[in-house]
Amino acid sequence: MKKLFLVLAAAAMTFGAAYAQEEPEAAPAQDNATEQVVDEAVETTTTNVAASAETLEGEPMHFALMKKFLEGGWEWMLPVLLCLVFGLAIAIERILYLTFAQINTKKFVANVEKLLNEKGVEAAKEYCRNTRGPVASIYYQGLMRYDQGLEAVEKAVVSYGSVQQGNMESGLTWIGLFIALSPSLGFMGTVVGMIQAFDTIQVQKTISPDVVAGGIKVALLTTLMGLISAVILQLFYNYILSKIDSQVNTLEDTSITLVDMLTAYSKK
């Protein structure tokens, strides 16, 4: 509704301005009425803009961002943007992977123990094979080697636990690379912008805000873009690490439970 009102208000303002320019003397009463309506629309629009932050300096937000992006120089802003896009793509993929890998561990362990005591190893193995997630995979690998002894089970659980941890951490090195590249590319743009500013000073043989403003603007915009990209990716990176640490702790805990479970089962 806010966006619709902004569009209608802008259309009313544009129509009123165009009508006033085309017929300044034809209908002064209508012009006054139009100005009154426009003034009311402007007041309401200003309030909505301040509340919702839909525009920036009188321009739509996406237009303002695109303008700043082009002012910073696409040859430096584009690589930083690509780092942000690819980093976010990998981060979202990792978050989805870790989210779908989570299961109700307590319920799963209880079901495995129940099947193991009531129907034996094969039933528990089949249940683990049909359950998603790293915990179920580790349990399946451990149960597969039950006939080789508990020592073989422990080795399988430890080895396959490392494999599962590696799968969860896949792609994190690329996110770390993009976190490091983004500010570095931004600082490179900063250096280039400052060089452009000094080149302009050398050519113009004078120092004034108009002379150096262009180069300094490029320098600041590229630095800002690089820092924003790095901060966003760092937040996602730390969130993914926290999820991985949580799941690794769960893997270690449930692995000990599996060994204890099979030890008790072998004594029957």
N, C-alpha and C positions, 0 to 999 in steps of 0.2 A: 504494500500500500504506500509506503514511503517513496519508493522508487517511482511508482505511478504518479504520485502527487508532484514529485520533482519534475517529471516529464511534462505534466500538464501545466505547471507553473512556468516552466521555461518556454513552453509553446505560447502561453498567454503573453508573457513578456515580449517574446519575439514578434508575435502578431501585433501587439500594441505599438511597439517601436516602429515596425514597418508601416503600419497604418498611419501613424503620426507623421512619418517622413513623406509619404505619398500625398496626403491630403491635410496639410497643416491648418488650412483655413476653412475647409468644407464643413466640418462638424465639431466645433469646439466643445460643445456639451458632451458629445460622445468621447472626445479625447479626455476630458476631465473624469468622466466615469471610468474610462479605461485605466487612466493613471491611478485612480483610487483602488480599483480592483487589483492592479499590478502591485501597488504598494502593500496591500494586505497580503497578496500572495508571496511577496518578497519577505515580509516579516515572518510568516508561517514557515516558509522554506528555510530561512536562516535558522530558525529554532530546530527544525528537523535535521538540518545538516549538522548542526552542532551536536545534536543528540546521537545521531547515527553514524557520523563520520563518513558519509557516502561520497563526499566530494573533497577535493583538496585545492585550495586557492581558486575556487570558482570553476574547477575542471573536474570531470569524473576521475575517480581514483585510478582506474586502469590507464586512462589517457595521460595523467600526470606521471605515473610510473614509467610508461613507455617514453615519454618526453625526457625524463631524467636518464633513462637507459641510453637513449640516442645521444644525449648531450655528453655522457661519459665516454663515448667512443665505442662503437660496436666491436672493434677489433680487440678491446680489452674487457669489455663487459660481457661479451658472448661466451668466452671461455669460462668465466666465473659462473655465469648462468648455467652452462652445461655441467659444471661440477656440482652445482646445487641440484639440478634435475636428476642426474645419474645417481648422486648420493641418496637423494630421497627415494628414488625407485628401488635401490638396493635395501634401504632401511625399511621401507614398507613391505617388501618381500620377506625380509627377515622377521618382522613383527607378525606377519600373517603365518609364517612357518612355525614360529614359536607358540603362537596362540592356538593353532590347530594341533600342535603336539601335546598340549596340556590335557590331562584327563583327571578324573577323580581318583587320585592315587590310593587313598584309603579304601575306597570301594573295590578298586581293582585288586589290591593285595588280599583283601578279605575274600573275594571270589576265587582267586587262585588258591588260597589256602583251603577253602571249602572244597573245591574240585579235587585238589591233591589228596585230601583226607578221605573223600567219599568215592572218587572214581579213578584216582591214580594219576601218574605222571602224564600219560598220553592226553587225558582230558584237559589237564591244566595247560599242556603245551598247545593244544588246539585253540583254547581260549586266548592264549597270548598271541598266537599267530593271527587271529581275527581282530585283535585290538590295535588301534593306532597308537603312535607315540614312542619315544625312546625307552620309556620304562618297560613297556610290553615287549619291545625288541630285545632288551637285555634279559628279561625273564625267559624269553623264548630260547635265546642262546644258552643260558644256564641250564634250562631243562633239557635241551638237546644233548648235553654232555653229562647228564646225571648218571648214566650207566658207566661212565669212565671214572667215577669217583668224585668226592666233594672237592678235592684239590683242583681237578680239571674244571669244575664248575666255577670255582673262585677265579681261576685264571681267565676263563671265558668272560666272566662278568666284568673283570677289570679291563681286559683288552677291548671288549665291545663298548664298555662305558667311555673309553677314550675316543673310540670311533664316533660315537653319538655326540660327544662334546665337540669334536671337530666339525661334524655336520652342522651343529647349532652355531658355531662361530664362523661358518663359511660366509665370505663376503665382507666381513668386518674390516679386513685390511684395505679393501677398496674405499670404504667409508672413511677410514683414517687417512688414506691418501688424498681424498677430496677435501677433507678438513684442513690438511696442510697446504694443499694447492690453492685453495680459494683466497686466503689472505696474501699468499705469495704473489699470485697473479694480480691482486688488487694493488699491492705495493709496487709491482712492476709498472702498472698503469700510473701510479703516483709519480714514480721517477720520470716516466715519459712525459707526463703533464708538466712537471716542473722544468724539464729540459725545454719543452715547447715554450713555456713562459719566458725563460732566459734567452732563448733564441729570438723571441719577439722583442724583448728588451734590446738585444744587440742590433736588430734590424732597425727598430724605431729610434734607437739612441736616446731613449727617455724611459722613465719609470712612472707609471700612472696606473690607477686601478683598471682602466679600460684596456691597457696594454697586456697586463698579466692576468686578468680575470679569467680568460678562456682556459689557459693552461692550468691554473690553480683549480678551476672548477672540475676539469677532467681528473686531476689528481685526487681531489676529495671524493668525487663520485665513485671512482674505481676502488678506492680504499674502503668506502662505506659498503659497497656491494660485496667485496671480498669478506669483510668482517661479518656482515649479515649472513652470508652463506655459511661461513664457518660456525657461527653461533647456532644456527638452525640444525646443521648436521651434527654438531657436538651434543645437542640435547637428545636427538634421536639415538646417537651412538651410546650415550650413557644409559638411556632407557633400555636399549637392547641388551647391554651388558648386565643390567640388573635382572632382566628376565632370564638370561643365560645362567647367571649365578644361582638364581632361585631353583632353576630346573636341575642344575648340576648337584646342588645340595639334596634335592629330592632323589636323584639317581643314586647317590652314595647311600642315602638312608634306606631306600628300598632294596638296594643290592645286599646290604647286610641282612635285611629281613628275609630275603630269598635264601641266603646261605643258612640262616638259622632255621628256616622252614624246612629245607631239605635235610638238614641234620636231624631234626626231630622226626621227619618222615622215615629216614633210613633206620632209625632205631626201633621202628614198629615191627 
